[in-house]
Amino acid sequence: MKVEDLMDEVAHLDPAGRRRLIAYAVTLQDAEIPGYAERLAEKIDNRDPSHWIDEEDLASALRLDEPEP
């Protein structure tokens, strides 16, 4: 299958389907980075509150506090 064919199919997905596809593509890409899954698991499992990010900093880092375009 050609990339152009895939792009045409993706254009017809609903927003939820596109989000699932994007998540899948990112997962495939991350899987190619040596040690990525292990480093991510270590961060998730970290129980030291001094290493945590608070909700306001997270929202700012993800630009969740910016108005929709």
mmCIF file as Biopython writes it, N, C-alpha, C and O atoms, coordinates in Angstrom:
data_model
#
loop_
_atom_site.group_PDB
_atom_site.id
_atom_site.type_symbol
_atom_site.label_atom_id
_atom_site.label_alt_id
_atom_site.label_comp_id
_atom_site.label_asym_id
_atom_site.label_entity_id
_atom_site.label_seq_id
_atom_site.pdbx_PDB_ins_code
_atom_site.Cartn_x
_atom_site.Cartn_y
_atom_site.Cartn_z
_atom_site.occupancy
_atom_site.B_iso_or_equiv
_atom_site.auth_seq_id
_atom_site.auth_asym_id
_atom_site.pdbx_PDB_model_num
ATOM 1   N N  . MET A ? 1  ? 0.848   -1.172 0.000  1.0 0.0 1  A 1 
ATOM 2   C CA . MET A ? 1  ? 0.000   0.000  0.000  1.0 0.0 1  A 1 
ATOM 3   C C  . MET A ? 1  ? 0.896   1.238  0.000  1.0 0.0 1  A 1 
ATOM 4   O O  . MET A ? 1  ? 1.907   1.288  0.701  1.0 0.0 1  A 1 
ATOM 5   N N  . LYS A ? 2  ? 0.517   2.215  -0.781 1.0 0.0 2  A 1 
ATOM 6   C CA . LYS A ? 2  ? 1.281   3.459  -0.869 1.0 0.0 2  A 1 
ATOM 7   C C  . LYS A ? 2  ? 0.925   4.391  0.285  1.0 0.0 2  A 1 
ATOM 8   O O  . LYS A ? 2  ? -0.179  4.336  0.827  1.0 0.0 2  A 1 
ATOM 9   N N  . VAL A ? 3  ? 1.876   5.244  0.650  1.0 0.0 3  A 1 
ATOM 10  C CA . VAL A ? 3  ? 1.649   6.224  1.709  1.0 0.0 3  A 1 
ATOM 11  C C  . VAL A ? 3  ? 0.481   7.130  1.340  1.0 0.0 3  A 1 
ATOM 12  O O  . VAL A ? 3  ? -0.308  7.502  2.209  1.0 0.0 3  A 1 
ATOM 13  N N  . GLU A ? 4  ? 0.361   7.484  0.078  1.0 0.0 4  A 1 
ATOM 14  C CA . GLU A ? 4  ? -0.736  8.346  -0.363 1.0 0.0 4  A 1 
ATOM 15  C C  . GLU A ? 4  ? -2.091  7.692  -0.098 1.0 0.0 4  A 1 
ATOM 16  O O  . GLU A ? 4  ? -3.051  8.361  0.287  1.0 0.0 4  A 1 
ATOM 17  N N  . ASP A ? 5  ? -2.156  6.374  -0.310 1.0 0.0 5  A 1 
ATOM 18  C CA . ASP A ? 5  ? -3.399  5.635  -0.037 1.0 0.0 5  A 1 
ATOM 19  C C  . ASP A ? 5  ? -3.731  5.673  1.458  1.0 0.0 5  A 1 
ATOM 20  O O  . ASP A ? 5  ? -4.881  5.875  1.849  1.0 0.0 5  A 1 
ATOM 21  N N  . LEU A ? 6  ? -2.696  5.475  2.285  1.0 0.0 6  A 1 
ATOM 22  C CA . LEU A ? 6  ? -2.902  5.546  3.732  1.0 0.0 6  A 1 
ATOM 23  C C  . LEU A ? 6  ? -3.378  6.932  4.150  1.0 0.0 6  A 1 
ATOM 24  O O  . LEU A ? 6  ? -4.284  7.066  4.973  1.0 0.0 6  A 1 
ATOM 25  N N  . MET A ? 7  ? -2.765  7.952  3.581  1.0 0.0 7  A 1 
ATOM 26  C CA . MET A ? 7  ? -3.138  9.323  3.915  1.0 0.0 7  A 1 
ATOM 27  C C  . MET A ? 7  ? -4.599  9.590  3.558  1.0 0.0 7  A 1 
ATOM 28  O O  . MET A ? 7  ? -5.309  10.262 4.306  1.0 0.0 7  A 1 
ATOM 29  N N  . ASP A ? 8  ? -5.043  9.070  2.429  1.0 0.0 8  A 1 
ATOM 30  C CA . ASP A ? 8  ? -6.433  9.241  2.019  1.0 0.0 8  A 1 
ATOM 31  C C  . ASP A ? 8  ? -7.368  8.538  3.000  1.0 0.0 8  A 1 
ATOM 32  O O  . ASP A ? 8  ? -8.416  9.079  3.356  1.0 0.0 8  A 1 
ATOM 33  N N  . GLU A ? 9  ? -6.995  7.338  3.436  1.0 0.0 9  A 1 
ATOM 34  C CA . GLU A ? 9  ? -7.814  6.607  4.402  1.0 0.0 9  A 1 
ATOM 35  C C  . GLU A ? 9  ? -7.870  7.345  5.737  1.0 0.0 9  A 1 
ATOM 36  O O  . GLU A ? 9  ? -8.930  7.443  6.353  1.0 0.0 9  A 1 
ATOM 37  N N  . VAL A ? 10 ? -6.735  7.858  6.176  1.0 0.0 10 A 1 
ATOM 38  C CA . VAL A ? 10 ? -6.676  8.578  7.456  1.0 0.0 10 A 1 
ATOM 39  C C  . VAL A ? 10 ? -7.561  9.819  7.413  1.0 0.0 10 A 1 
ATOM 40  O O  . VAL A ? 10 ? -8.191  10.173 8.411  1.0 0.0 10 A 1 
ATOM 41  N N  . ALA A ? 11 ? -7.608  10.475 6.264  1.0 0.0 11 A 1 
ATOM 42  C CA . ALA A ? 11 ? -8.428  11.678 6.125  1.0 0.0 11 A 1 
ATOM 43  C C  . ALA A ? 11 ? -9.911  11.380 6.355  1.0 0.0 11 A 1 
ATOM 44  O O  . ALA A ? 11 ? -10.678 12.284 6.687  1.0 0.0 11 A 1 
ATOM 45  N N  . HIS A ? 12 ? -10.313 10.136 6.182  1.0 0.0 12 A 1 
ATOM 46  C CA . HIS A ? 12 ? -11.714 9.759  6.355  1.0 0.0 12 A 1 
ATOM 47  C C  . HIS A ? 12 ? -12.036 9.220  7.751  1.0 0.0 12 A 1 
ATOM 48  O O  . HIS A ? 12 ? -13.188 8.897  8.043  1.0 0.0 12 A 1 
ATOM 49  N N  . LEU A ? 13 ? -11.020 9.122  8.609  1.0 0.0 13 A 1 
ATOM 50  C CA . LEU A ? 13 ? -11.262 8.664  9.976  1.0 0.0 13 A 1 
ATOM 51  C C  . LEU A ? 13 ? -11.930 9.761  10.792 1.0 0.0 13 A 1 
ATOM 52  O O  . LEU A ? 13 ? -11.730 10.948 10.536 1.0 0.0 13 A 1 
ATOM 53  N N  . ASP A ? 14 ? -12.721 9.355  11.773 1.0 0.0 14 A 1 
ATOM 54  C CA . ASP A ? 14 ? -13.271 10.350 12.691 1.0 0.0 14 A 1 
ATOM 55  C C  . ASP A ? 14 ? -12.151 10.786 13.646 1.0 0.0 14 A 1 
ATOM 56  O O  . ASP A ? 14 ? -11.113 10.128 13.710 1.0 0.0 14 A 1 
ATOM 57  N N  . PRO A ? 15 ? -12.345 11.877 14.381 1.0 0.0 15 A 1 
ATOM 58  C CA . PRO A ? 15 ? -11.279 12.375 15.265 1.0 0.0 15 A 1 
ATOM 59  C C  . PRO A ? 15 ? -10.757 11.319 16.245 1.0 0.0 15 A 1 
ATOM 60  O O  . PRO A ? 15 ? -9.553  11.253 16.491 1.0 0.0 15 A 1 
ATOM 61  N N  . ALA A ? 16 ? -11.645 10.497 16.805 1.0 0.0 16 A 1 
ATOM 62  C CA . ALA A ? 16 ? -11.201 9.466  17.744 1.0 0.0 16 A 1 
ATOM 63  C C  . ALA A ? 16 ? -10.303 8.443  17.043 1.0 0.0 16 A 1 
ATOM 64  O O  . ALA A ? 16 ? -9.303  7.997  17.604 1.0 0.0 16 A 1 
ATOM 65  N N  . GLY A ? 17 ? -10.663 8.084  15.840 1.0 0.0 17 A 1 
ATOM 66  C CA . GLY A ? 17 ? -9.850  7.146  15.069 1.0 0.0 17 A 1 
ATOM 67  C C  . GLY A ? 17 ? -8.482  7.716  14.737 1.0 0.0 17 A 1 
ATOM 68  O O  . GLY A ? 17 ? -7.478  7.006  14.792 1.0 0.0 17 A 1 
ATOM 69  N N  . ARG A ? 18 ? -8.442  9.007  14.390 1.0 0.0 18 A 1 
ATOM 70  C CA . ARG A ? 18 ? -7.152  9.655  14.104 1.0 0.0 18 A 1 
ATOM 71  C C  . ARG A ? 18 ? -6.280  9.700  15.349 1.0 0.0 18 A 1 
ATOM 72  O O  . ARG A ? 18 ? -5.073  9.473  15.274 1.0 0.0 18 A 1 
ATOM 73  N N  . ARG A ? 19 ? -6.894  9.995  16.507 1.0 0.0 19 A 1 
ATOM 74  C CA . ARG A ? 19 ? -6.120  10.022 17.750 1.0 0.0 19 A 1 
ATOM 75  C C  . ARG A ? 19 ? -5.536  8.646  18.047 1.0 0.0 19 A 1 
ATOM 76  O O  . ARG A ? 19 ? -4.377  8.536  18.448 1.0 0.0 19 A 1 
ATOM 77  N N  . ARG A ? 20 ? -6.323  7.607  17.853 1.0 0.0 20 A 1 
ATOM 78  C CA . ARG A ? 20 ? -5.824  6.237  18.085 1.0 0.0 20 A 1 
ATOM 79  C C  . ARG A ? 20 ? -4.681  5.913  17.136 1.0 0.0 20 A 1 
ATOM 80  O O  . ARG A ? 20 ? -3.695  5.294  17.535 1.0 0.0 20 A 1 
ATOM 81  N N  . LEU A ? 21 ? -4.809  6.326  15.891 1.0 0.0 21 A 1 
ATOM 82  C CA . LEU A ? 21 ? -3.764  6.068  14.906 1.0 0.0 21 A 1 
ATOM 83  C C  . LEU A ? 21 ? -2.480  6.830  15.249 1.0 0.0 21 A 1 
ATOM 84  O O  . LEU A ? 21 ? -1.379  6.293  15.130 1.0 0.0 21 A 1 
ATOM 85  N N  . ILE A ? 22 ? -2.635  8.074  15.671 1.0 0.0 22 A 1 
ATOM 86  C CA . ILE A ? 22 ? -1.469  8.874  16.064 1.0 0.0 22 A 1 
ATOM 87  C C  . ILE A ? 22 ? -0.773  8.218  17.257 1.0 0.0 22 A 1 
ATOM 88  O O  . ILE A ? 22 ? 0.452   8.096  17.274 1.0 0.0 22 A 1 
ATOM 89  N N  . ALA A ? 23 ? -1.549  7.799  18.248 1.0 0.0 23 A 1 
ATOM 90  C CA . ALA A ? 23 ? -0.968  7.142  19.422 1.0 0.0 23 A 1 
ATOM 91  C C  . ALA A ? 23 ? -0.216  5.881  19.012 1.0 0.0 23 A 1 
ATOM 92  O O  . ALA A ? 23 ? 0.862   5.600  19.534 1.0 0.0 23 A 1 
ATOM 93  N N  . TYR A ? 24 ? -0.776  5.135  18.092 1.0 0.0 24 A 1 
ATOM 94  C CA . TYR A ? 24 ? -0.132  3.914  17.609 1.0 0.0 24 A 1 
ATOM 95  C C  . TYR A ? 24 ? 1.180   4.252  16.897 1.0 0.0 24 A 1 
ATOM 96  O O  . TYR A ? 24 ? 2.192   3.588  17.119 1.0 0.0 24 A 1 
ATOM 97  N N  . ALA A ? 25 ? 1.168   5.267  16.056 1.0 0.0 25 A 1 
ATOM 98  C CA . ALA A ? 25 ? 2.376   5.657  15.318 1.0 0.0 25 A 1 
ATOM 99  C C  . ALA A ? 25 ? 3.467   6.138  16.276 1.0 0.0 25 A 1 
ATOM 100 O O  . ALA A ? 25 ? 4.642   5.817  16.095 1.0 0.0 25 A 1 
ATOM 101 N N  . VAL A ? 26 ? 3.079   6.905  17.290 1.0 0.0 26 A 1 
ATOM 102 C CA . VAL A ? 26 ? 4.055   7.379  18.279 1.0 0.0 26 A 1 
ATOM 103 C C  . VAL A ? 26 ? 4.632   6.187  19.046 1.0 0.0 26 A 1 
ATOM 104 O O  . VAL A ? 26 ? 5.830   6.151  19.326 1.0 0.0 26 A 1 
ATOM 105 N N  . THR A ? 27 ? 3.791   5.219  19.382 1.0 0.0 27 A 1 
ATOM 106 C CA . THR A ? 27 ? 4.258   4.019  20.086 1.0 0.0 27 A 1 
ATOM 107 C C  . THR A ? 27 ? 5.283   3.270  19.245 1.0 0.0 27 A 1 
ATOM 108 O O  . THR A ? 27 ? 6.302   2.814  19.764 1.0 0.0 27 A 1 
ATOM 109 N N  . LEU A ? 28 ? 5.017   3.144  17.955 1.0 0.0 28 A 1 
ATOM 110 C CA . LEU A ? 28 ? 5.973   2.477  17.065 1.0 0.0 28 A 1 
ATOM 111 C C  . LEU A ? 28 ? 7.290   3.242  17.007 1.0 0.0 28 A 1 
ATOM 112 O O  . LEU A ? 28 ? 8.365   2.643  17.043 1.0 0.0 28 A 1 
ATOM 113 N N  . GLN A ? 29 ? 7.205   4.554  16.918 1.0 0.0 29 A 1 
ATOM 114 C CA . GLN A ? 29 ? 8.400   5.390  16.841 1.0 0.0 29 A 1 
ATOM 115 C C  . GLN A ? 29 ? 9.202   5.296  18.143 1.0 0.0 29 A 1 
ATOM 116 O O  . GLN A ? 29 ? 10.423  5.139  18.113 1.0 0.0 29 A 1 
ATOM 117 N N  . ASP A ? 30 ? 8.519   5.392  19.276 1.0 0.0 30 A 1 
ATOM 118 C CA . ASP A ? 30 ? 9.205   5.319  20.566 1.0 0.0 30 A 1 
ATOM 119 C C  . ASP A ? 30 ? 9.862   3.968  20.782 1.0 0.0 30 A 1 
ATOM 120 O O  . ASP A ? 30 ? 10.904  3.884  21.432 1.0 0.0 30 A 1 
ATOM 121 N N  . ALA A ? 31 ? 9.269   2.913  20.248 1.0 0.0 31 A 1 
ATOM 122 C CA . ALA A ? 31 ? 9.817   1.564  20.408 1.0 0.0 31 A 1 
ATOM 123 C C  . ALA A ? 31 ? 11.193  1.436  19.766 1.0 0.0 31 A 1 
ATOM 124 O O  . ALA A ? 31 ? 11.959  0.541  20.126 1.0 0.0 31 A 1 
ATOM 125 N N  . GLU A ? 32 ? 11.515  2.308  18.830 1.0 0.0 32 A 1 
ATOM 126 C CA . GLU A ? 32 ? 12.808  2.259  18.144 1.0 0.0 32 A 1 
ATOM 127 C C  . GLU A ? 32 ? 13.918  2.975  18.923 1.0 0.0 32 A 1 
ATOM 128 O O  . GLU A ? 32 ? 15.091  2.871  18.565 1.0 0.0 32 A 1 
ATOM 129 N N  . ILE A ? 33 ? 13.550  3.703  19.988 1.0 0.0 33 A 1 
ATOM 130 C CA . ILE A ? 33 ? 14.541  4.435  20.776 1.0 0.0 33 A 1 
ATOM 131 C C  . ILE A ? 33 ? 15.056  3.499  21.871 1.0 0.0 33 A 1 
ATOM 132 O O  . ILE A ? 33 ? 14.289  3.096  22.745 1.0 0.0 33 A 1 
ATOM 133 N N  . PRO A ? 34 ? 16.342  3.150  21.835 1.0 0.0 34 A 1 
ATOM 134 C CA . PRO A ? 34 ? 16.883  2.226  22.830 1.0 0.0 34 A 1 
ATOM 135 C C  . PRO A ? 34 ? 16.676  2.745  24.262 1.0 0.0 34 A 1 
ATOM 136 O O  . PRO A ? 34 ? 17.016  3.887  24.570 1.0 0.0 34 A 1 
ATOM 137 N N  . GLY A ? 35 ? 16.126  1.908  25.112 1.0 0.0 35 A 1 
ATOM 138 C CA . GLY A ? 35 ? 15.952  2.234  26.513 1.0 0.0 35 A 1 
ATOM 139 C C  . GLY A ? 35 ? 14.789  3.159  26.830 1.0 0.0 35 A 1 
ATOM 140 O O  . GLY A ? 35 ? 14.560  3.475  27.997 1.0 0.0 35 A 1 
ATOM 141 N N  . TYR A ? 36 ? 14.056  3.597  25.829 1.0 0.0 36 A 1 
ATOM 142 C CA . TYR A ? 36 ? 12.971  4.562  26.062 1.0 0.0 36 A 1 
ATOM 143 C C  . TYR A ? 36 ? 11.904  4.005  27.007 1.0 0.0 36 A 1 
ATOM 144 O O  . TYR A ? 36 ? 11.522  4.671  27.969 1.0 0.0 36 A 1 
ATOM 145 N N  . ALA A ? 37 ? 11.431  2.809  26.745 1.0 0.0 37 A 1 
ATOM 146 C CA . ALA A ? 37 ? 10.370  2.219  27.567 1.0 0.0 37 A 1 
ATOM 147 C C  . ALA A ? 37 ? 10.837  2.055  29.013 1.0 0.0 37 A 1 
ATOM 148 O O  . ALA A ? 37 ? 10.074  2.295  29.948 1.0 0.0 37 A 1 
ATOM 149 N N  . GLU A ? 38 ? 12.085  1.646  29.187 1.0 0.0 38 A 1 
ATOM 150 C CA . GLU A ? 38 ? 12.607  1.472  30.535 1.0 0.0 38 A 1 
ATOM 151 C C  . GLU A ? 38 ? 12.710  2.803  31.274 1.0 0.0 38 A 1 
ATOM 152 O O  . GLU A ? 38 ? 12.341  2.890  32.446 1.0 0.0 38 A 1 
ATOM 153 N N  . ARG A ? 39 ? 13.210  3.842  30.598 1.0 0.0 39 A 1 
ATOM 154 C CA . ARG A ? 39 ? 13.326  5.161  31.228 1.0 0.0 39 A 1 
ATOM 155 C C  . ARG A ? 39 ? 11.949  5.719  31.574 1.0 0.0 39 A 1 
ATOM 156 O O  . ARG A ? 39 ? 11.762  6.309  32.638 1.0 0.0 39 A 1 
ATOM 157 N N  . LEU A ? 40 ? 10.992  5.530  30.675 1.0 0.0 40 A 1 
ATOM 158 C CA . LEU A ? 40 ? 9.638   6.001  30.940 1.0 0.0 40 A 1 
ATOM 159 C C  . LEU A ? 40 ? 9.042   5.264  32.138 1.0 0.0 40 A 1 
ATOM 160 O O  . LEU A ? 40 ? 8.413   5.884  32.995 1.0 0.0 40 A 1 
ATOM 161 N N  . ALA A ? 41 ? 9.233   3.954  32.203 1.0 0.0 41 A 1 
ATOM 162 C CA . ALA A ? 41 ? 8.725   3.168  33.327 1.0 0.0 41 A 1 
ATOM 163 C C  . ALA A ? 41 ? 9.354   3.627  34.641 1.0 0.0 41 A 1 
ATOM 164 O O  . ALA A ? 41 ? 8.666   3.708  35.659 1.0 0.0 41 A 1 
ATOM 165 N N  . GLU A ? 42 ? 10.645  3.927  34.629 1.0 0.0 42 A 1 
ATOM 166 C CA . GLU A ? 42 ? 11.315  4.418  35.838 1.0 0.0 42 A 1 
ATOM 167 C C  . GLU A ? 42 ? 10.687  5.727  36.316 1.0 0.0 42 A 1 
ATOM 168 O O  . GLU A ? 42 ? 10.468  5.918  37.512 1.0 0.0 42 A 1 
ATOM 169 N N  . LYS A ? 43 ? 10.402  6.621  35.377 1.0 0.0 43 A 1 
ATOM 170 C CA . LYS A ? 43 ? 9.787   7.905  35.745 1.0 0.0 43 A 1 
ATOM 171 C C  . LYS A ? 43 ? 8.378   7.703  36.295 1.0 0.0 43 A 1 
ATOM 172 O O  . LYS A ? 43 ? 7.994   8.341  37.276 1.0 0.0 43 A 1 
ATOM 173 N N  . ILE A ? 44 ? 7.619   6.827  35.672 1.0 0.0 44 A 1 
ATOM 174 C CA . ILE A ? 44 ? 6.255   6.555  36.137 1.0 0.0 44 A 1 
ATOM 175 C C  . ILE A ? 44 ? 6.277   5.934  37.527 1.0 0.0 44 A 1 
ATOM 176 O O  . ILE A ? 44 ? 5.432   6.250  38.364 1.0 0.0 44 A 1 
ATOM 177 N N  . ASP A ? 45 ? 7.246   5.049  37.775 1.0 0.0 45 A 1 
ATOM 178 C CA . ASP A ? 45 ? 7.326   4.347  39.053 1.0 0.0 45 A 1 
ATOM 179 C C  . ASP A ? 45 ? 7.976   5.165  40.158 1.0 0.0 45 A 1 
ATOM 180 O O  . ASP A ? 45 ? 7.962   4.736  41.311 1.0 0.0 45 A 1 
ATOM 181 N N  . ASN A ? 46 ? 8.537   6.308  39.855 1.0 0.0 46 A 1 
ATOM 182 C CA . ASN A ? 46 ? 9.226   7.130  40.841 1.0 0.0 46 A 1 
ATOM 183 C C  . ASN A ? 46 ? 8.240   7.610  41.903 1.0 0.0 46 A 1 
ATOM 184 O O  . ASN A ? 46 ? 7.248   8.263  41.582 1.0 0.0 46 A 1 
ATOM 185 N N  . ARG A ? 47 ? 8.507   7.294  43.143 1.0 0.0 47 A 1 
ATOM 186 C CA . ARG A ? 47 ? 7.608   7.634  44.252 1.0 0.0 47 A 1 
ATOM 187 C C  . ARG A ? 47 ? 8.085   8.858  45.038 1.0 0.0 47 A 1 
ATOM 188 O O  . ARG A ? 47 ? 7.469   9.217  46.042 1.0 0.0 47 A 1 
ATOM 189 N N  . ASP A ? 48 ? 9.156   9.494  44.607 1.0 0.0 48 A 1 
ATOM 190 C CA . ASP A ? 48 ? 9.706   10.651 45.313 1.0 0.0 48 A 1 
ATOM 191 C C  . ASP A ? 48 ? 8.944   11.910 44.888 1.0 0.0 48 A 1 
ATOM 192 O O  . ASP A ? 48 ? 9.089   12.351 43.748 1.0 0.0 48 A 1 
ATOM 193 N N  . PRO A ? 49 ? 8.141   12.495 45.774 1.0 0.0 49 A 1 
ATOM 194 C CA . PRO A ? 49 ? 7.342   13.675 45.421 1.0 0.0 49 A 1 
ATOM 195 C C  . PRO A ? 49 ? 8.173   14.849 44.910 1.0 0.0 49 A 1 
ATOM 196 O O  . PRO A ? 49 ? 7.655   15.697 44.185 1.0 0.0 49 A 1 
ATOM 197 N N  . SER A ? 50 ? 9.447   14.910 45.276 1.0 0.0 50 A 1 
ATOM 198 C CA . SER A ? 50 ? 10.276  16.019 44.788 1.0 0.0 50 A 1 
ATOM 199 C C  . SER A ? 50 ? 10.559  15.902 43.288 1.0 0.0 50 A 1 
ATOM 200 O O  . SER A ? 50 ? 11.030  16.855 42.667 1.0 0.0 50 A 1 
ATOM 201 N N  . HIS A ? 51 ? 10.278  14.756 42.718 1.0 0.0 51 A 1 
ATOM 202 C CA . HIS A ? 51 ? 10.480  14.533 41.280 1.0 0.0 51 A 1 
ATOM 203 C C  . HIS A ? 51 ? 9.190   14.662 40.483 1.0 0.0 51 A 1 
ATOM 204 O O  . HIS A ? 51 ? 9.199   14.522 39.260 1.0 0.0 51 A 1 
ATOM 205 N N  . TRP A ? 52 ? 8.093   14.925 41.158 1.0 0.0 52 A 1 
ATOM 206 C CA . TRP A ? 52 ? 6.801   15.036 40.506 1.0 0.0 52 A 1 
ATOM 207 C C  . TRP A ? 52 ? 6.589   16.446 39.970 1.0 0.0 52 A 1 
ATOM 208 O O  . TRP A ? 52 ? 7.244   17.391 40.410 1.0 0.0 52 A 1 
ATOM 209 N N  . ILE A ? 53 ? 5.679   16.580 39.024 1.0 0.0 53 A 1 
ATOM 210 C CA . ILE A ? 53 ? 5.294   17.880 38.479 1.0 0.0 53 A 1 
ATOM 211 C C  . ILE A ? 53 ? 3.866   18.161 38.954 1.0 0.0 53 A 1 
ATOM 212 O O  . ILE A ? 53 ? 3.012   17.275 38.948 1.0 0.0 53 A 1 
ATOM 213 N N  . ASP A ? 54 ? 3.625   19.402 39.362 1.0 0.0 54 A 1 
ATOM 214 C CA . ASP A ? 54 ? 2.265   19.689 39.814 1.0 0.0 54 A 1 
ATOM 215 C C  . ASP A ? 54 ? 1.364   19.969 38.603 1.0 0.0 54 A 1 
ATOM 216 O O  . ASP A ? 54 ? 1.841   20.183 37.488 1.0 0.0 54 A 1 
ATOM 217 N N  . GLU A ? 55 ? 0.065   19.961 38.853 1.0 0.0 55 A 1 
ATOM 218 C CA . GLU A ? 55 ? -0.910  20.081 37.764 1.0 0.0 55 A 1 
ATOM 219 C C  . GLU A ? 55 ? -0.773  21.386 36.993 1.0 0.0 55 A 1 
ATOM 220 O O  . GLU A ? 55 ? -0.930  21.397 35.772 1.0 0.0 55 A 1 
ATOM 221 N N  . GLU A ? 56 ? -0.485  22.480 37.680 1.0 0.0 56 A 1 
ATOM 222 C CA . GLU A ? 56 ? -0.347  23.769 37.000 1.0 0.0 56 A 1 
ATOM 223 C C  . GLU A ? 56 ? 0.859   23.777 36.064 1.0 0.0 56 A 1 
ATOM 224 O O  . GLU A ? 56 ? 0.772   24.258 34.934 1.0 0.0 56 A 1 
ATOM 225 N N  . ASP A ? 57 ? 1.994   23.236 36.545 1.0 0.0 57 A 1 
ATOM 226 C CA . ASP A ? 57 ? 3.184   23.175 35.692 1.0 0.0 57 A 1 
ATOM 227 C C  . ASP A ? 57 ? 2.957   22.258 34.494 1.0 0.0 57 A 1 
ATOM 228 O O  . ASP A ? 57 ? 3.421   22.541 33.390 1.0 0.0 57 A 1 
ATOM 229 N N  . LEU A ? 58 ? 2.244   21.165 34.719 1.0 0.0 58 A 1 
ATOM 230 C CA . LEU A ? 58 ? 1.939   20.246 33.617 1.0 0.0 58 A 1 
ATOM 231 C C  . LEU A ? 58 ? 1.057   20.921 32.583 1.0 0.0 58 A 1 
ATOM 232 O O  . LEU A ? 58 ? 1.319   20.829 31.383 1.0 0.0 58 A 1 
ATOM 233 N N  . ALA A ? 59 ? 0.015   21.598 33.040 1.0 0.0 59 A 1 
ATOM 234 C CA . ALA A ? 59 ? -0.885  22.292 32.118 1.0 0.0 59 A 1 
ATOM 235 C C  . ALA A ? 59 ? -0.120  23.339 31.317 1.0 0.0 59 A 1 
ATOM 236 O O  . ALA A ? 59 ? -0.362  23.512 30.122 1.0 0.0 59 A 1 
ATOM 237 N N  . SER A ? 60 ? 0.798   24.033 31.969 1.0 0.0 60 A 1 
ATOM 238 C CA . SER A ? 60 ? 1.596   25.035 31.279 1.0 0.0 60 A 1 
ATOM 239 C C  . SER A ? 60 ? 2.538   24.383 30.274 1.0 0.0 60 A 1 
ATOM 240 O O  . SER A ? 60 ? 2.667   24.853 29.144 1.0 0.0 60 A 1 
ATOM 241 N N  . ALA A ? 61 ? 3.194   23.302 30.684 1.0 0.0 61 A 1 
ATOM 242 C CA . ALA A ? 61 ? 4.131   22.603 29.798 1.0 0.0 61 A 1 
ATOM 243 C C  . ALA A ? 61 ? 3.423   22.044 28.563 1.0 0.0 61 A 1 
ATOM 244 O O  . ALA A ? 61 ? 3.986   22.021 27.468 1.0 0.0 61 A 1 
ATOM 245 N N  . LEU A ? 62 ? 2.190   21.597 28.754 1.0 0.0 62 A 1 
ATOM 246 C CA . LEU A ? 62 ? 1.408   21.029 27.636 1.0 0.0 62 A 1 
ATOM 247 C C  . LEU A ? 62 ? 0.577   22.083 26.920 1.0 0.0 62 A 1 
ATOM 248 O O  . LEU A ? 62 ? -0.161  21.782 25.981 1.0 0.0 62 A 1 
ATOM 249 N N  . ARG A ? 63 ? 0.714   23.345 27.387 1.0 0.0 63 A 1 
ATOM 250 C CA . ARG A ? 63 ? -0.017  24.469 26.814 1.0 0.0 63 A 1 
ATOM 251 C C  . ARG A ? 63 ? -1.527  24.299 26.936 1.0 0.0 63 A 1 
ATOM 252 O O  . ARG A ? 63 ? -2.285  24.770 26.089 1.0 0.0 63 A 1 
ATOM 253 N N  . LEU A ? 64 ? -1.953  23.626 27.991 1.0 0.0 64 A 1 
ATOM 254 C CA . LEU A ? 64 ? -3.386  23.412 28.193 1.0 0.0 64 A 1 
ATOM 255 C C  . LEU A ? 64 ? -4.092  24.682 28.625 1.0 0.0 64 A 1 
ATOM 256 O O  . LEU A ? 64 ? -5.317  24.786 28.552 1.0 0.0 64 A 1 
ATOM 257 N N  . ASP A ? 65 ? -3.292  25.659 29.082 1.0 0.0 65 A 1 
ATOM 258 C CA . ASP A ? 65 ? -3.882  26.909 29.528 1.0 0.0 65 A 1 
ATOM 259 C C  . ASP A ? 65 ? -4.007  27.950 28.420 1.0 0.0 65 A 1 
ATOM 260 O O  . ASP A ? 65 ? -4.457  29.070 28.658 1.0 0.0 65 A 1 
ATOM 261 N N  . GLU A ? 66 ? -3.608  27.572 27.209 1.0 0.0 66 A 1 
ATOM 262 C CA . GLU A ? 66 ? -3.722  28.480 26.076 1.0 0.0 66 A 1 
ATOM 263 C C  . GLU A ? 66 ? -5.091  28.317 25.414 1.0 0.0 66 A 1 
ATOM 264 O O  . GLU A ? 66 ? -5.636  27.214 25.390 1.0 0.0 66 A 1 
ATOM 265 N N  . PRO A ? 67 ? -5.647  29.393 24.881 1.0 0.0 67 A 1 
ATOM 266 C CA . PRO A ? 67 ? -6.945  29.284 24.216 1.0 0.0 67 A 1 
ATOM 267 C C  . PRO A ? 67 ? -6.853  28.425 22.949 1.0 0.0 67 A 1 
ATOM 268 O O  . PRO A ? 67 ? -5.812  28.360 22.295 1.0 0.0 67 A 1 
ATOM 269 N N  . GLU A ? 68 ? -7.948  27.784 22.630 1.0 0.0 68 A 1 
ATOM 270 C CA . GLU A ? 68 ? -8.032  26.993 21.396 1.0 0.0 68 A 1 
ATOM 271 C C  . GLU A ? 68 ? -7.859  27.924 20.188 1.0 0.0 68 A 1 
ATOM 272 O O  . GLU A ? 68 ? -8.323  29.064 20.209 1.0 0.0 68 A 1 
ATOM 273 N N  . PRO A ? 69 ? -7.201  27.442 19.155 1.0 0.0 69 A 1 
ATOM 274 C CA . PRO A ? 69 ? -7.049  28.295 17.938 1.0 0.0 69 A 1 
ATOM 275 C C  . PRO A ? 69 ? -8.357  28.503 17.215 1.0 0.0 69 A 1 
ATOM 276 O O  . PRO A ? 69 ? -8.395  29.185 16.191 1.0 0.0 69 A 1 
#
